[in-house]
């Protein structure tokens, strides 16, 4: 199995587990704080994510590319120098970002909420923002360490620290929320505040894991430096200049989804009120950008792992001038996303009502289930954006990622309010889909023209994936009709769970069987897939 697939599978597995845990914890969290509490969580967390991306200025992922490049040239000393300098820089920018978010909490809250809102007040939002801001002191510097290890094509430290961070965050989040709500009889705002503070706790746990990896790998890294034949003559100033050439576009790539969500935070409530839907605005916003997003982000986790693992290998092939390897890696990257993400988002869309009902309850399921059904396909666009942006970085076209995202963001800003006026809460979803779809189209065009890359092979396999997905969809519809005749899944949470399990087995089994027997999975994921032959031939 190639390094790109191994790295993809490791990071994808860790990212998938983290996202899965992130989806699971919101089930009890929703039971404790409700949909309005979920919306309050979102009001604090989205500004934090944006400030995090700005404070890191794309440096952690850029360090991955930087270290990979100089390691390929046999200059390990330069990679270590930029790692140490980057740590210092991230510590400073992280603390500045913390001060901005902590001291500017009231201003941000006033932009987000109306003074007359009695459900989630401006004071509540400001308090939640301050609580989450502490994570900015730790996370930027921690991210540099992950980027450094990825530059060595070592995905283990990132994968393990990511999972540990998520577990510790969730344990603290649910424990604190439960104690405040149940034992102390506290208010939801305080509980949500401590829930966001859990980000800081998780980051500390991740730092411990990464430190242990550093202690273990330190001797190997310094051994490479001692054995290198060339000595670095690049000044620290020139190192930073080159690093920021890589880093700039990474800012916008990492900040893409939070920016789209921030547009919703600033426009959604007022636009919904203008069309007489203000009473359901918080519920709809929480459904789309928190609870629903937790579900669609699981298929996107594949692209997250892929976009992180492809970059060092693709950068190395591109710098070596190995065009054949570059084309093969790009084809593989795109096809993995299509093969695994398309059926996942279509299946989630078909099962949206039972998926949401099973996990979050049947309260206003007509609204919440419908919104999830419309939002699920957008997951494919998020996945393709992450991967195409990563490919642009690998082929030294990172500046174009700024153009594509800017174009998408402009469309979101211009069309979000009109679409909400026309379609209600679904309009925000359509605005996001239009924006991300535009950015993806621009990225694909740029990749094709920059290196004369042909999409013929990817398009052929995409057509096959669509045929198999159609068969899966028909199987899911039949399963819903058959189960619905005996189980009232539309009015019973237990029934929804039963229907969801049957749907996953039926739909997933149909698609995997078709993909396996046609050798599609083997061609895209590698020969290791054939390990299942021994079970199927029995």
C-alpha positions in Angstrom: 0.0 0.0 0.0 1.4 3.4 -0.9 2.4 6.0 1.7 -0.4 8.3 0.7 -3.0 5.6 1.3 -1.3 4.6 4.6 -1.2 8.2 5.8 -4.7 8.7 4.6 -6.1 5.7 6.4 -4.3 6.6 9.7 -5.3 10.2 9.7 -8.8 9.4 8.3 -9.3 6.8 11.0 -8.3 9.3 13.8 -10.2 12.2 12.2 -13.3 9.9 11.7 -13.1 8.8 15.3 -12.8 12.3 16.6 -15.7 13.5 14.5 -17.7 10.4 15.5 -17.1 11.2 19.2 -18.0 14.8 18.4 -21.3 13.7 17.0 -22.0 11.3 19.9 -21.4 13.8 22.7 -23.9 16.3 21.3 -26.7 13.7 22.0 -26.5 14.0 25.8 -25.4 17.6 25.4 -28.6 18.4 23.5 -30.7 16.6 26.2 -29.1 18.8 28.9 -29.1 22.2 27.2 -31.6 21.9 24.3 -31.5 23.4 20.8 -31.3 26.9 22.2 -28.2 25.9 24.2 -26.7 24.4 21.1 -27.2 27.7 19.3 -25.5 29.5 22.2 -22.6 27.1 22.0 -22.3 28.1 18.3 -22.3 31.8 19.0 -19.2 31.4 21.0 -17.4 28.7 19.1 -17.5 30.1 15.6 -15.7 33.4 16.5 -13.1 31.3 18.4 -12.5 29.1 15.3 -12.0 32.2 13.1 -9.6 33.8 15.6 -7.7 30.5 15.9 -7.2 30.4 12.1 -6.1 34.0 12.0 -3.7 33.6 14.9 -2.0 30.5 13.4 -1.9 32.3 10.0 -1.8 28.9 8.3 1.7 28.2 9.7 1.1 24.7 11.1 0.1 23.2 7.7 2.7 25.4 6.0 5.4 23.9 8.3 4.3 20.5 7.1 5.0 21.5 3.5 8.2 23.4 4.5 9.7 20.5 6.5 8.8 18.0 3.8 10.5 20.1 1.1 13.8 20.6 3.0 13.9 17.0 4.2 13.7 15.9 0.5 16.7 18.1 -0.1 18.6 16.5 2.8 18.5 19.7 4.8 17.0 18.6 8.1 18.5 21.5 10.1 16.4 24.1 8.2 13.2 22.2 9.1 14.1 22.1 12.8 15.0 25.8 12.7 11.6 26.8 11.3 9.9 24.5 13.8 11.5 26.3 16.8 10.9 29.7 15.3 7.3 28.8 14.5 6.7 27.7 18.1 7.8 31.1 19.4 5.6 32.9 16.8 2.5 30.8 17.5 2.9 31.3 21.3 2.9 35.1 20.8 0.0 35.2 18.2 -2.0 32.8 20.2 -1.8 35.0 23.3 -2.7 38.1 21.3 -5.7 36.3 19.8 -6.8 35.3 23.3 -6.7 39.0 24.4 -8.7 40.1 21.4 -11.4 37.5 21.9 -11.6 37.9 25.6 -11.6 41.7 25.7 -13.8 42.0 22.5 -16.5 39.5 23.7 -19.1 42.1 24.3 -18.6 43.8 20.9 -18.9 40.4 19.1 -22.0 39.5 21.1 -23.7 42.7 20.2 -23.1 42.0 16.5 -24.5 38.6 16.8 -27.6 39.0 19.0 -30.5 41.4 19.3 -30.8 43.3 22.6 -34.4 42.2 22.9 -33.6 38.5 22.6 -34.7 36.8 25.8 -33.6 33.3 25.0 -29.8 33.8 24.5 -29.0 37.3 25.7 -25.9 39.4 24.7 -24.4 38.8 28.2 -24.8 35.0 27.7 -23.0 35.1 24.4 -20.2 37.3 25.7 -19.6 35.0 28.6 -19.4 31.9 26.4 -17.0 33.7 24.1 -14.7 34.6 27.0 -14.7 31.0 28.3 -13.7 29.5 25.0 -11.0 32.2 24.4 -8.5 30.5 26.8 -7.9 27.7 24.3 -6.1 30.2 22.1 -3.2 30.3 24.5 -2.4 26.7 23.8 -3.8 25.5 20.5 -1.7 27.5 18.0 1.7 26.3 19.4 0.3 22.7 19.7 -0.6 22.8 16.0 3.0 23.6 15.0 4.2 20.3 16.6 1.6 18.3 14.6 2.7 20.1 11.4 6.3 19.3 12.1 5.7 15.6 12.4 3.5 15.5 9.3 6.5 17.0 7.4 8.3 13.8 8.3 5.3 11.9 6.8 4.6 10.7 10.3 0.9 10.9 10.9 0.8 9.0 14.2 1.4 11.9 16.6 -1.3 14.0 14.9 -3.7 11.0 14.9 -3.2 10.0 18.5 -3.1 13.5 20.0 -6.2 14.4 18.0 -8.2 11.5 19.5 -6.9 12.1 23.1 -7.7 15.8 22.8 -11.3 15.0 21.7 -11.8 12.4 24.5 -10.6 14.7 27.3 -12.6 17.6 25.9 -15.8 15.5 25.8 -15.3 14.1 29.3 -14.9 17.5 30.8 -17.7 19.0 28.7 -20.3 16.5 29.6 -19.2 16.2 33.3 -19.3 20.0 33.8 -22.6 20.4 32.0 -24.2 17.6 33.9 -23.0 18.9 37.3 -24.1 22.5 36.6 -27.6 21.5 35.2 -28.5 18.5 37.4 -26.6 18.9 40.7 -26.2 22.7 41.0 -29.4 23.5 39.2 -27.5 26.2 37.3 -28.6 28.0 34.2 -27.9 26.8 30.6 -25.6 29.8 29.8 -23.2 28.8 32.6 -23.3 25.2 31.4 -22.6 26.1 27.8 -19.7 28.4 29.0 -18.0 25.5 30.7 -18.7 23.3 27.7 -16.7 25.7 25.5 -13.9 25.9 28.1 -13.5 22.2 27.6 -11.6 23.1 24.4 -8.8 24.4 26.6 -8.7 21.2 28.7 -8.6 19.0 25.5 -5.7 21.1 24.1 -3.7 20.6 27.3 -4.1 16.8 27.0 -3.0 16.9 23.4 0.1 18.8 24.4 1.1 16.0 26.8 0.7 13.4 24.1 2.8 15.4 21.6 5.5 16.0 24.2 5.9 12.3 24.7 6.2 11.8 21.0 8.8 14.5 20.8 10.9 12.9 23.6 10.7 9.6 21.8 11.6 10.9 18.3 14.0 13.6 19.3 17.2 11.4 19.0 16.2 10.3 15.5 15.6 13.9 14.3 19.0 15.1 15.6 20.7 12.1 14.2 19.5 13.1 10.7 20.8 16.6 11.3 24.2 15.3 12.3 24.5 13.1 9.2 23.3 15.7 6.6 25.9 16.6 4.0 24.9 20.2 3.4 24.8 23.0 5.8 21.9 25.5 5.8 22.9 29.1 4.9 19.3 30.6 4.8 18.8 33.4 7.3 15.9 33.3 9.7 14.2 36.3 8.0 14.3 34.5 4.6 13.0 31.3 6.3 10.0 33.2 7.6 9.5 34.9 4.2 9.3 31.5 2.5 7.1 30.1 5.2 4.5 32.8 4.9 4.4 32.4 1.2 3.2 28.9 1.9 1.1 29.9 4.9 -1.1 32.7 3.7 -3.5 30.6 1.7 -3.7 28.0 4.5 -5.4 30.7 6.6 -8.4 30.9 4.3 -8.5 27.1 3.7 -8.7 26.5 7.5 -11.1 29.3 8.0 -13.5 28.5 5.2 -16.3 26.7 7.1 -16.3 29.1 10.1 -16.5 32.1 7.7 -19.6 30.7 6.1 -21.1 30.0 9.5 -20.2 33.5 10.7 -22.2 34.9 7.8 -25.1 32.9 9.0 -24.6 34.1 12.6 -24.7 37.7 11.4 -27.6 37.4 9.0 -29.7 34.4 9.8 -31.8 35.6 12.8 -32.7 39.0 11.3 -33.5 37.5 7.9 -35.7 34.8 9.5 -37.5 37.5 11.6 -38.2 39.5 8.4 -40.1 36.7 6.9 -42.0 35.9 10.1 -39.9 32.9 11.2 -38.0 34.5 14.1 -39.4 32.0 16.6 -37.7 29.0 15.1 -34.5 30.9 14.1 -32.3 29.6 17.0 -33.6 26.0 16.6 -33.0 26.1 12.8 -29.5 27.7 13.2 -28.5 25.1 15.8 -29.8 22.3 13.6 -27.8 23.4 10.5 -24.5 24.6 11.9 -24.1 22.5 15.1 -26.2 19.3 15.3 -26.6 18.8 11.5 -23.0 19.8 10.9 -21.8 17.2 13.3 -23.4 14.6 11.2 -22.3 15.7 7.8 -18.8 16.4 9.0 -18.2 12.6 9.4 -18.0 12.0 5.6 -15.9 15.2 5.4 -13.5 13.6 7.9 -12.2 11.5 5.1 -11.2 14.6 3.2 -9.7 16.2 6.3 -7.4 13.2 6.8 -6.7 13.1 3.1 -5.9 16.7 2.7 -3.4 16.5 5.6 -1.7 13.3 4.4 -1.4 14.1 0.7 0.4 17.3 1.1 4.0 16.1 2.0 3.9 13.3 -0.6 2.5 15.5 -3.3 5.0 18.3 -2.5 7.9 15.9 -2.7 6.8 14.5 -6.1 6.2 18.0 -7.5 9.6 19.3 -6.3 11.3 16.2 -7.8 9.5 16.9 -11.1 7.9 13.5 -11.1 4.8 14.4 -13.1 3.5 10.8 -13.4 3.5 10.5 -9.6 1.8 13.9 -9.2 -1.0 12.9 -11.5 -1.4 9.5 -9.8 -1.6 11.1 -6.4 -4.1 13.7 -7.4 -6.3 11.1 -9.1 -6.1 8.9 -6.1 -7.0 11.8 -3.7 -10.0 12.9 -5.7 -11.3 9.3 -6.3 -11.0 8.3 -2.6 -13.2 11.3 -1.7 -15.8 10.5 -4.4 -15.9 6.8 -3.7 -16.5 7.1 0.0 -18.1 10.5 0.4 -20.8 10.5 -2.3 -22.7 7.4 -0.9 -22.3 8.7 2.6 -23.9 12.1 2.0 -26.7 10.6 -0.2 -27.4 8.0 2.4 -27.5 10.5 5.2 -29.9 12.7 3.1 -32.3 9.8 2.5 -32.2 8.8 6.2 -32.1 12.4 7.5 -35.3 12.2 9.5 -34.5 8.9 11.3 -30.8 9.9 11.7 -31.7 13.2 13.4 -34.6 11.7 15.3 -32.5 8.8 16.6 -29.7 11.0 17.9 -31.3 14.3 18.9 -35.0 13.4 19.5 -38.2 14.0 17.6 -38.8 17.6 18.7 -39.8 19.6 15.6 -38.5 16.7 13.5 -40.4 17.9 10.5 -38.1 21.0 10.5 -34.9 19.5 11.8 -35.0 16.3 9.7 -35.8 18.3 6.5 -32.9 20.7 7.1 -30.5 17.8 7.6 -31.7 16.2 4.4 -30.9 19.4 2.4 -27.6 20.0 4.2 -26.1 16.5 3.9 -25.1 16.8 0.2 -23.1 19.9 1.0 -20.7 17.6 2.9 -19.4 16.4 -0.5 -18.6 20.0 -1.5 -16.8 20.7 1.8 -14.8 17.5 1.3 -13.8 18.4 -2.3 -12.9 21.9 -1.2 -10.5 20.7 1.5 -8.8 18.2 -0.9 -8.6 20.5 -3.9 -7.2 23.3 -1.8 -4.6 20.9 -0.4 -3.7 19.8 -4.0 -3.2 23.5 -4.9 -0.7 23.8 -2.0 1.2 20.7 -3.2 1.6 22.0 -6.8 2.7 25.4 -5.6 -0.6 27.1 -6.6 -1.6 28.0 -3.1 -2.3 31.6 -3.9 -5.2 30.6 -6.0 -6.9 29.1 -2.9 -7.4 32.7 -1.8 -9.1 33.6 -5.0 -11.5 30.6 -5.0 -12.5 31.0 -1.3 -12.9 34.8 -1.7 -15.2 34.2 -4.6 -17.2 31.6 -2.6 -17.5 33.9 0.4 -18.6 36.8 -1.7 -21.4 34.7 -3.1 -22.4 33.6 0.4 -22.6 37.2 1.6 -24.5 38.4 -1.4 -27.1 35.6 -1.7 -27.6 34.4 1.9 -30.3 36.9 2.9 -32.2 36.8 -0.4 -32.2 33.0 -0.3 -33.4 32.9 3.3 -36.2 35.3 2.3 -37.2 32.9 -0.5 -36.7 29.5 1.1 -36.7 30.2 4.8 -34.1 28.3 6.9 -33.1 26.2 3.8 -31.9 29.3 2.1 -28.8 29.4 4.3 -28.0 25.9 3.2 -28.5 26.8 -0.4 -26.2 29.8 0.1 -23.5 27.7 1.6 -23.8 25.1 -1.2 -23.6 27.8 -3.9 -20.6 29.3 -2.2 -18.6 26.1 -1.6 -19.6 24.7 -5.0 -18.1 27.9 -6.7 -14.9 27.6 -4.8 -14.5 23.9 -5.7 -15.2 24.5 -9.4 -12.5 27.2 -9.4 -10.0 25.0 -7.7 -10.6 22.1 -10.1 -10.2 24.5 -13.0 -6.9 25.8 -11.7 -5.5 22.3 -11.0 -6.4 21.3 -14.6 -4.9 24.3 -16.3 -1.8 24.7 -14.0 -0.3 21.2 -14.7 -2.4 20.1 -17.6 -4.2 17.5 -15.5 -6.9 15.4 -17.1 -10.0 14.5 -15.1 -11.1 11.7 -17.5 -10.2 8.8 -15.2 -11.8 10.5 -12.1 -15.0 11.3 -14.1 -15.3 7.7 -15.3 -15.2 6.3 -11.8 -17.5 9.1 -10.6 -20.1 7.9 -13.1 -19.7 4.3 -11.7 -20.0 5.6 -8.1 -23.2 7.5 -9.1 -24.7 4.3 -10.5 -23.9 2.3 -7.4 -25.2 5.2 -5.2 -28.5 5.2 -7.2 -28.8 1.4 -6.5 -28.1 2.1 -2.8 -30.8 4.8 -2.7 -33.4 2.5 -4.2 -32.5 -0.1 -1.6 -32.9 2.5 1.1 -36.3 3.7 -0.1 -37.5 0.0 -0.3 -36.2 -0.6 3.3 -38.0 2.5 4.6 -41.3 1.4 3.0 -41.0 -2.2 4.4 -39.9 -1.2 7.9 -42.4 1.6 8.0 -45.2 -0.9 7.5 -44.3 -2.5 10.8 -42.4 0.1 12.8 -43.7 3.7 13.4 -40.3 5.3 13.0 -41.8 8.8 12.3 -43.3 9.1 15.8 -41.1 6.9 17.9 -37.4 7.4 18.8 -36.9 3.7 19.2 -38.5 3.2 15.8 -36.1 5.8 14.4 -33.1 3.9 15.8 -34.4 0.6 14.3 -34.9 2.2 10.9 -31.5 3.9 11.0 -29.7 0.6 11.8 -31.7 -1.2 9.1 -30.9 1.6 6.6 -27.2 1.7 7.4 -26.9 -2.1 6.9 -29.0 -2.1 3.8 -27.6 0.9 2.1 -24.0 0.4 3.2 -24.1 -3.3 2.3 -25.6 -2.7 -1.1 -22.9 -0.1 -2.0 -20.0 -1.9 -0.6 -21.0 -5.2 -2.3 -21.3 -3.5 -5.7 -18.0 -1.6 -5.2 -16.2 -4.7 -4.0 -17.4 -7.1 -6.7 -16.8 -4.5 -9.5 -13.2 -4.0 -8.1 -13.8 -0.3 -7.8 -12.8 -0.3 -4.1 -9.6 -2.3 -4.9 -8.6 0.1 -7.7 -9.1 3.2 -5.6 -8.1 2.0 -2.1 -5.5 -0.6 -3.0 -5.0 -4.3 -3.0 -5.4 -4.6 0.8 -9.2 -4.4 0.2 -9.0 -8.0 -1.2 -8.3 -9.2 2.4 -12.1 -9.7 2.6 -11.9 -12.5 -0.1 -11.3 -15.1 2.5 -14.6 -14.2 4.2 -16.7 -14.0 1.1 -15.4 -17.3 -0.3 -16.4 -19.3 2.7 
